[in-house]
Amino acid sequence: MAEPASRVTGAGSDPRTLRKVGVASFVGALVEWYDYFLYGLAAALVFGDLFFPGGGGLVGTLSAFATFAVGFFARPIGGVIFGHIGDRVGRKSALVITLLLMGIATFGIGLLPGYDAIGVWAPVLLVLLRILQGVAVGGEWGGAVLMMTEHAPVRRRGFYGSWPQMASSAALLLATGFNAALSGGLSEQAYLSWGWRVPFLLSIVLVAVGLVIRLRVPESPEFTELKESGGEAGRPVVEALRTQRRAIGLVIGMRVAENACGYLISVFALNYVTNDLGLAAGIGLVATMVAAVVQFVITPLYGALSDRIGRRPVYLFGAALHVVFAFPFFLILQTRDPVLVVIAFVIGYAVANGAMFATQPAFFTELFGTRVRYSGISLGYQFSAMFAGGLAPFIATALVAVSGGAPWLVAGYWALLGLITLLTTLLVREQRPAPHGGRSA
């Protein structure tokens, strides 16, 4: 059961306010994802040796990827907490708190001593800070996209909704670029000793800038109208689980391929081309950066296309491409040709994943009504992340080990993820209602 349609016409905020909200959504999401991606890169390149030195190469890598996964298991907690705040108090309040939490956690990781200095407390504290990161990002995404989509005109919701998603690509580029510059410009000993910490510590500057911008934007007009009418849900998370189960389930299934395959490329494949194929670490980092640039450019184009032809066709294209490209991706990596490796990363991350990632804000927003929208999309988005993206690098690394270094089990896993999302998306009855309405799928 969903809430009834509202009186809002769908014109959205005035252009000046829309631009201000767009910048705030982009910058805030940039900071959150920059901090989050830093951990994934460090887990692939540094944390195994620094925090789990007694486990050896494979065990150290698996241990580092396990702590990477911990952040994803914390994300639904953030979705529940900030879904409640966002649907009861406001989108803006939730976003300010998540940004502060992420900044504290990331800066703390940059200061954390290694295993050689404080023993077992090093991985313990690392896990605790990773959990805090997970809680923060678990509440961030829903608020960032809702601030944008609820301010945007309905007929351009796909385009404007893609702005926070562009921040993810920019964050990956920024985080990867910092690591590439430091790992290339410093000796291996210096990078492992202190160089990897620099991007984590500098994040505090980005957090301060993000807070200043985010505090100056107005609350979502749809939520403001709902609050003025006294229509907020008393227990939005409970109500979402009771009335929007099908929509939440669809979001979970639709995210499986996008989330898992994104991290298979940006985290697992980065480790694989370096440690298993023996390529220079810089090649994987450059491939990731180029893919991030292409996705940054292509994201608003996909969003605008979804305004013209619908969300579902664009989303289905991305899911189908993952199914058919899984095995060719690893065949291309096996050539060890740096140019071809870059192309493979671009097709998988930017072209295939980008089609789904760009479309999600508008697509998912339109599955829920305003009353429980923050809670609904956060629950679906973050529960999927917990099982899909969080476990993907760990599972893929284990599959390569089981198969004696061959990547074909990983390719089969990848294709299966794409198929799950493809079939789930086919179940969605796409609708682009008046913005305040929102019927469940």
DRENFIRO-152267 format. One line per field, with one value per residue (C-alpha): residue number from 1; residue in three letters; y, z, x. Coordinates in Angstrom, 3 decimals. Layout:
N
num = c(NUM,...)
residu = c(ALA,...)
v = c(Y,...)
w = c(Z,...)
u = c(X,...)
This chain:
441
num = c(1,2,3,4,5,6,7,8,9,10,11,12,13,14,15,16,17,18,19,20,21,22,23,24,25,26,27,28,29,30,31,32,33,34,35,36,37,38,39,40,41,42,43,44,45,46,47,48,49,50,51,52,53,54,55,56,57,58,59,60,61,62,63,64,65,66,67,68,69,70,71,72,73,74,75,76,77,78,79,80,81,82,83,84,85,86,87,88,89,90,91,92,93,94,95,96,97,98,99,100,101,102,103,104,105,106,107,108,109,110,111,112,113,114,115,116,117,118,119,120,121,122,123,124,125,126,127,128,129,130,131,132,133,134,135,136,137,138,139,140,141,142,143,144,145,146,147,148,149,150,151,152,153,154,155,156,157,158,159,160,161,162,163,164,165,166,167,168,169,170,171,172,173,174,175,176,177,178,179,180,181,182,183,184,185,186,187,188,189,190,191,192,193,194,195,196,197,198,199,200,201,202,203,204,205,206,207,208,209,210,211,212,213,214,215,216,217,218,219,220,221,222,223,224,225,226,227,228,229,230,231,232,233,234,235,236,237,238,239,240,241,242,243,244,245,246,247,248,249,250,251,252,253,254,255,256,257,258,259,260,261,262,263,264,265,266,267,268,269,270,271,272,273,274,275,276,277,278,279,280,281,282,283,284,285,286,287,288,289,290,291,292,293,294,295,296,297,298,299,300,301,302,303,304,305,306,307,308,309,310,311,312,313,314,315,316,317,318,319,320,321,322,323,324,325,326,327,328,329,330,331,332,333,334,335,336,337,338,339,340,341,342,343,344,345,346,347,348,349,350,351,352,353,354,355,356,357,358,359,360,361,362,363,364,365,366,367,368,369,370,371,372,373,374,375,376,377,378,379,380,381,382,383,384,385,386,387,388,389,390,391,392,393,394,395,396,397,398,399,400,401,402,403,404,405,406,407,408,409,410,411,412,413,414,415,416,417,418,419,420,421,422,423,424,425,426,427,428,429,430,431,432,433,434,435,436,437,438,439,440,441)
residu = c(MET,ALA,GLU,PRO,ALA,SER,ARG,VAL,THR,GLY,ALA,GLY,SER,ASP,PRO,ARG,THR,LEU,ARG,LYS,VAL,GLY,VAL,ALA,SER,PHE,VAL,GLY,ALA,LEU,VAL,GLU,TRP,TYR,ASP,TYR,PHE,LEU,TYR,GLY,LEU,ALA,ALA,ALA,LEU,VAL,PHE,GLY,ASP,LEU,PHE,PHE,PRO,GLY,GLY,GLY,GLY,LEU,VAL,GLY,THR,LEU,SER,ALA,PHE,ALA,THR,PHE,ALA,VAL,GLY,PHE,PHE,ALA,ARG,PRO,ILE,GLY,GLY,VAL,ILE,PHE,GLY,HIS,ILE,GLY,ASP,ARG,VAL,GLY,ARG,LYS,SER,ALA,LEU,VAL,ILE,THR,LEU,LEU,LEU,MET,GLY,ILE,ALA,THR,PHE,GLY,ILE,GLY,LEU,LEU,PRO,GLY,TYR,ASP,ALA,ILE,GLY,VAL,TRP,ALA,PRO,VAL,LEU,LEU,VAL,LEU,LEU,ARG,ILE,LEU,GLN,GLY,VAL,ALA,VAL,GLY,GLY,GLU,TRP,GLY,GLY,ALA,VAL,LEU,MET,MET,THR,GLU,HIS,ALA,PRO,VAL,ARG,ARG,ARG,GLY,PHE,TYR,GLY,SER,TRP,PRO,GLN,MET,ALA,SER,SER,ALA,ALA,LEU,LEU,LEU,ALA,THR,GLY,PHE,ASN,ALA,ALA,LEU,SER,GLY,GLY,LEU,SER,GLU,GLN,ALA,TYR,LEU,SER,TRP,GLY,TRP,ARG,VAL,PRO,PHE,LEU,LEU,SER,ILE,VAL,LEU,VAL,ALA,VAL,GLY,LEU,VAL,ILE,ARG,LEU,ARG,VAL,PRO,GLU,SER,PRO,GLU,PHE,THR,GLU,LEU,LYS,GLU,SER,GLY,GLY,GLU,ALA,GLY,ARG,PRO,VAL,VAL,GLU,ALA,LEU,ARG,THR,GLN,ARG,ARG,ALA,ILE,GLY,LEU,VAL,ILE,GLY,MET,ARG,VAL,ALA,GLU,ASN,ALA,CYS,GLY,TYR,LEU,ILE,SER,VAL,PHE,ALA,LEU,ASN,TYR,VAL,THR,ASN,ASP,LEU,GLY,LEU,ALA,ALA,GLY,ILE,GLY,LEU,VAL,ALA,THR,MET,VAL,ALA,ALA,VAL,VAL,GLN,PHE,VAL,ILE,THR,PRO,LEU,TYR,GLY,ALA,LEU,SER,ASP,ARG,ILE,GLY,ARG,ARG,PRO,VAL,TYR,LEU,PHE,GLY,ALA,ALA,LEU,HIS,VAL,VAL,PHE,ALA,PHE,PRO,PHE,PHE,LEU,ILE,LEU,GLN,THR,ARG,ASP,PRO,VAL,LEU,VAL,VAL,ILE,ALA,PHE,VAL,ILE,GLY,TYR,ALA,VAL,ALA,ASN,GLY,ALA,MET,PHE,ALA,THR,GLN,PRO,ALA,PHE,PHE,THR,GLU,LEU,PHE,GLY,THR,ARG,VAL,ARG,TYR,SER,GLY,ILE,SER,LEU,GLY,TYR,GLN,PHE,SER,ALA,MET,PHE,ALA,GLY,GLY,LEU,ALA,PRO,PHE,ILE,ALA,THR,ALA,LEU,VAL,ALA,VAL,SER,GLY,GLY,ALA,PRO,TRP,LEU,VAL,ALA,GLY,TYR,TRP,ALA,LEU,LEU,GLY,LEU,ILE,THR,LEU,LEU,THR,THR,LEU,LEU,VAL,ARG,GLU,GLN,ARG,PRO,ALA,PRO,HIS,GLY,GLY,ARG,SER,ALA)
v = c(0.000,3.384,6.902,8.738,11.164,14.735,18.182,18.993,19.822,18.648,22.014,21.648,24.402,27.592,27.313,29.141,26.925,23.843,24.738,25.376,22.028,20.335,21.685,20.734,17.220,16.771,18.106,16.297,12.995,13.573,13.820,10.758,8.532,9.824,8.706,5.371,4.570,5.405,2.434,0.079,1.193,0.920,-2.524,-3.655,-2.117,-1.584,-2.907,-6.582,-5.921,-3.097,-4.487,-8.254,-8.984,-12.431,-13.921,-13.986,-12.710,-14.421,-14.481,-10.843,-9.818,-11.795,-10.248,-6.746,-7.444,-8.835,-5.495,-3.850,-5.953,-4.934,-1.411,-2.778,-4.777,-1.535,0.327,-0.963,0.335,3.771,3.338,2.609,5.408,8.127,6.888,7.587,11.000,11.894,10.958,12.456,15.503,16.233,15.232,18.077,17.225,13.622,14.645,17.005,14.265,11.630,13.956,14.607,10.886,10.030,12.772,11.586,7.945,8.634,11.045,8.458,5.763,8.100,8.375,4.677,2.896,-0.411,-3.901,-3.537,-0.599,-1.655,-5.294,-6.679,-3.293,-2.057,-4.298,-3.930,-0.137,-0.353,-2.434,-0.019,2.984,1.068,0.374,4.096,4.753,2.207,3.779,7.211,6.200,4.043,7.183,9.458,8.105,8.226,11.804,13.077,11.725,12.770,16.326,16.436,14.511,16.168,19.615,18.693,18.971,15.531,15.595,16.124,14.027,11.488,14.143,16.009,12.805,11.718,14.595,12.862,9.785,11.867,12.623,8.933,8.843,12.045,10.621,7.428,9.495,11.742,8.868,6.808,9.811,10.610,7.024,6.805,10.029,8.991,5.389,6.531,9.465,7.795,4.784,1.646,1.956,5.590,4.868,1.967,3.970,7.278,8.050,6.097,8.174,11.528,11.135,10.043,13.035,15.543,14.406,16.606,19.661,18.275,17.542,21.156,22.471,20.008,21.027,24.733,24.122,21.592,23.834,26.578,24.646,24.618,21.517,19.393,21.094,17.783,16.958,20.523,20.280,16.887,18.185,21.300,19.101,16.864,13.842,12.419,8.761,8.035,5.075,5.408,2.356,0.118,1.598,1.142,-2.519,-3.021,-1.193,-1.108,-4.608,-5.286,-2.000,-2.596,-6.101,-4.794,-2.210,-4.949,-7.130,-4.256,-3.204,-6.609,-6.347,-2.625,-2.720,-6.010,-5.587,-2.023,-3.281,-6.316,-3.835,-0.984,-3.139,-6.830,-6.348,-3.679,-6.248,-9.025,-7.261,-6.313,-9.406,-12.210,-10.957,-9.227,-5.870,-2.674,-1.234,1.962,0.191,-0.838,2.598,4.330,1.979,2.784,6.517,6.475,4.430,6.946,9.865,8.179,7.331,10.917,12.158,9.496,9.573,12.727,11.495,8.253,10.238,12.508,9.481,7.918,11.084,10.533,6.766,5.640,4.344,0.655,0.413,2.178,0.004,-3.212,-2.288,-2.025,-5.299,-7.195,-5.852,-7.216,-10.674,-10.783,-8.957,-10.933,-13.525,-11.146,-8.819,-11.419,-12.605,-9.050,-8.805,-12.025,-10.268,-8.081,-5.288,-2.006,-0.341,-3.273,-3.432,0.200,-0.477,-3.440,-1.306,1.422,-0.954,-2.743,0.185,3.181,1.820,-1.158,-0.045,3.585,2.847,1.468,3.787,6.960,5.860,4.701,8.010,8.757,5.110,4.290,7.604,6.893,3.537,5.166,7.921,10.904,9.737,6.797,7.439,8.021,4.847,2.772,3.516,3.402,-0.038,-1.487,0.208,-0.646,-4.206,-4.980,-3.356,-5.535,-8.809,-7.699,-5.109,-5.819,-9.481,-9.289,-8.677,-11.319,-13.907,-13.167,-13.471,-16.801,-18.072,-17.261,-19.087,-22.148,-22.280,-22.069,-18.499,-18.759,-16.055,-18.028,-18.798,-15.074,-14.427,-16.888,-15.186,-11.820,-13.037,-14.525,-11.170,-9.469,-12.037,-11.514,-7.766,-8.244,-10.507,-8.261,-5.167,-6.959,-7.255,-3.496,-1.684,1.632,4.731,8.381,9.876,13.403,13.889,13.841,10.747,7.642,4.293,1.139,-0.943)
w = c(0.000,-0.905,-0.120,-2.461,-5.097,-3.988,-5.237,-6.375,-10.047,-10.756,-11.704,-9.113,-7.450,-9.215,-11.315,-8.816,-5.922,-8.113,-8.982,-5.327,-4.300,-7.184,-6.067,-2.438,-3.394,-5.621,-3.146,-0.145,-1.991,-3.364,0.168,1.412,-1.509,-1.587,2.012,1.338,-1.814,-0.091,2.168,-0.750,-2.505,0.668,1.352,-2.106,-1.924,1.685,4.546,4.107,4.938,7.424,9.631,8.984,8.475,10.072,7.598,4.481,1.039,0.358,3.982,4.452,1.333,2.396,5.874,4.405,2.111,5.101,6.886,3.626,3.795,7.412,6.268,3.993,6.802,8.783,5.944,6.645,10.206,8.758,6.411,9.329,11.573,8.956,7.108,10.315,10.748,7.074,7.031,10.456,10.850,7.332,4.545,5.300,8.987,8.172,5.539,7.866,10.492,7.985,6.638,10.133,10.951,7.741,8.298,11.835,10.748,7.740,9.567,12.343,9.867,8.614,12.169,13.023,13.922,12.215,13.666,14.346,16.670,18.706,17.815,17.599,18.503,15.033,13.117,15.900,15.666,11.883,11.934,14.336,12.152,9.065,10.777,11.424,7.740,6.810,9.065,7.581,3.931,4.672,5.510,2.947,-0.392,0.236,1.475,-1.269,-4.124,-2.528,-2.000,-5.716,-7.150,-4.864,-5.922,-9.635,-12.183,-12.769,-16.496,-15.765,-12.636,-14.365,-15.398,-12.092,-10.080,-11.769,-10.218,-6.892,-8.890,-10.817,-7.450,-6.990,-10.196,-9.257,-5.799,-7.254,-9.599,-6.765,-4.387,-7.067,-8.347,-4.893,-4.397,-7.874,-7.351,-3.922,-4.799,-7.955,-6.386,-3.158,-2.444,-1.526,2.070,2.349,0.807,3.197,6.151,5.745,2.127,2.111,5.108,3.310,1.334,4.516,6.515,3.738,3.675,6.704,4.443,2.036,4.949,6.147,2.657,2.276,5.580,4.738,1.416,2.749,5.622,3.170,1.037,1.670,2.738,0.091,-0.954,-1.012,2.531,3.655,2.320,3.948,7.311,7.163,6.605,9.539,7.273,8.471,9.370,13.086,12.505,8.880,8.786,10.214,7.850,4.855,5.729,6.179,3.108,0.629,0.823,-2.896,-3.837,-1.306,-2.673,-6.229,-5.242,-3.593,-6.703,-9.109,-7.187,-7.073,-10.353,-10.200,-6.685,-6.780,-10.258,-9.514,-6.667,-8.623,-11.036,-8.790,-5.892,-6.835,-10.419,-9.231,-6.878,-9.496,-12.301,-9.846,-7.695,-9.990,-13.451,-12.335,-13.953,-12.403,-9.769,-11.787,-14.668,-12.548,-10.962,-14.360,-15.708,-12.723,-13.166,-16.873,-16.189,-13.511,-15.933,-18.604,-16.094,-14.839,-18.387,-19.342,-16.138,-16.893,-20.473,-19.199,-16.756,-19.520,-21.764,-19.032,-19.072,-22.773,-23.181,-19.595,-16.715,-17.355,-20.891,-19.785,-16.699,-18.650,-21.067,-18.232,-16.620,-19.928,-20.749,-17.458,-18.341,-21.752,-20.810,-17.707,-19.506,-22.155,-19.339,-17.945,-21.391,-22.084,-18.771,-19.611,-22.550,-20.035,-22.598,-20.638,-23.299,-23.465,-19.673,-19.614,-22.265,-20.278,-17.139,-19.095,-20.636,-17.357,-14.962,-17.026,-19.803,-18.139,-14.520,-15.474,-17.177,-13.947,-11.528,-13.326,-13.480,-9.886,-8.155,-10.337,-10.802,-7.083,-5.992,-8.164,-6.465,-3.108,-1.782,0.093,3.496,3.763,0.755,2.611,4.644,1.704,-0.733,2.021,3.193,-0.324,-1.389,1.697,2.270,-1.297,-0.735,2.323,0.408,-3.038,-2.998,0.469,-0.174,-3.859,-3.542,-0.805,-2.769,-5.992,-4.284,-2.746,-6.119,-7.802,-5.020,-5.319,-9.097,-8.908,-10.147,-13.023,-13.113,-14.780,-11.610,-10.920,-14.445,-13.856,-10.541,-12.322,-15.064,-12.458,-10.668,-13.944,-14.613,-11.189,-11.798,-15.349,-14.255,-11.309,-13.510,-15.863,-12.927,-12.407,-13.754,-14.497,-13.613,-13.517,-11.410,-10.137,-7.849,-4.500,-5.248,-5.780,-6.009,-5.165,-8.116)
u = c(0.000,1.393,0.443,-1.928,-0.794,-0.366,-1.196,2.366,2.470,5.987,7.489,10.264,12.284,13.351,16.542,18.754,17.710,18.022,21.624,22.447,20.977,22.779,26.148,25.451,24.355,27.396,29.971,28.521,28.329,31.847,33.235,31.355,32.354,35.933,36.323,34.632,36.613,39.889,39.344,38.726,41.907,43.959,42.489,43.600,47.078,48.194,46.078,46.954,50.617,50.046,47.285,47.429,51.149,51.140,48.712,50.850,49.883,46.544,45.394,46.395,44.477,41.404,41.591,41.798,38.837,36.914,37.287,36.218,33.037,32.390,31.597,28.893,27.309,27.069,25.367,21.819,22.209,22.881,19.942,17.608,18.910,19.041,15.987,14.072,15.693,15.230,11.535,10.759,13.038,14.231,16.608,19.005,19.528,20.346,22.889,24.768,25.179,26.346,29.005,30.385,30.467,32.294,34.865,35.654,36.017,38.214,40.528,40.845,41.932,44.650,46.035,45.761,49.041,49.798,50.011,53.739,53.034,49.972,49.420,45.903,44.396,45.326,42.883,40.286,40.298,40.371,37.191,35.463,36.289,35.175,31.846,31.435,32.157,29.509,26.875,27.611,27.451,24.405,22.469,24.095,22.934,19.196,19.325,21.624,19.526,16.237,17.398,18.137,15.185,12.615,13.815,13.937,11.112,9.585,10.308,14.039,14.338,16.572,19.083,19.225,19.098,22.319,24.287,25.007,26.015,28.536,30.101,30.810,32.857,34.656,35.400,36.834,38.985,40.163,40.929,42.657,44.589,45.930,47.037,48.589,50.550,51.782,52.611,54.399,56.220,57.361,59.478,57.551,58.770,57.670,54.265,53.603,54.903,53.064,52.188,48.922,47.748,47.863,44.584,42.787,44.020,43.298,39.679,39.003,39.357,36.760,34.424,34.637,33.852,30.981,29.430,29.507,27.778,25.286,24.154,23.163,20.676,16.909,15.043,13.318,10.043,8.188,9.226,8.495,4.946,4.502,5.737,3.555,0.525,1.476,1.736,5.064,5.147,5.431,7.733,8.848,11.114,8.393,5.825,8.121,8.686,4.948,3.648,6.541,8.030,7.786,9.441,12.243,12.768,12.968,15.574,17.651,17.577,18.183,21.283,22.981,24.905,25.606,26.997,28.900,30.351,31.411,33.580,34.732,36.288,37.432,38.711,39.130,40.355,42.777,44.300,44.084,45.981,48.732,49.146,47.940,48.853,52.041,51.312,52.607,50.271,50.050,48.303,45.333,45.143,45.238,42.558,40.354,40.907,40.078,36.944,35.925,36.404,34.285,31.577,31.578,30.919,28.415,26.325,24.262,23.797,22.301,20.153,18.857,18.232,16.089,13.947,13.309,12.896,12.245,14.310,13.813,15.290,18.480,18.745,18.158,20.930,23.442,22.386,22.451,25.901,27.216,25.892,27.579,30.790,31.822,33.957,35.358,36.483,38.870,39.927,41.018,42.888,44.728,46.395,48.286,48.119,47.791,45.630,43.239,43.081,41.971,39.311,37.982,37.679,35.871,33.320,32.601,32.643,31.568,29.376,27.660,27.614,27.065,23.751,22.313,24.067,22.968,19.343,18.920,18.059,15.042,14.059,14.131,12.593,9.565,8.969,8.140,5.900,7.358,6.140,8.579,10.788,14.073,13.584,12.382,15.176,17.822,16.704,16.683,19.897,21.929,20.739,21.722,25.113,25.653,25.301,26.455,29.225,30.570,31.273,32.221,36.010,36.299,34.306,36.187,39.583,38.543,37.273,40.581,42.441,40.188,40.649,44.423,44.675,42.183,39.491,36.685,34.740,34.771,33.475,30.629,29.839,29.831,27.478,25.119,24.948,24.055,21.334,19.753,19.516,18.276,15.417,14.525,14.359,11.976,9.548,9.381,6.346,7.979,6.045,6.922,4.123,3.531,6.515,4.782,2.791,4.807,3.150,4.985,6.099)
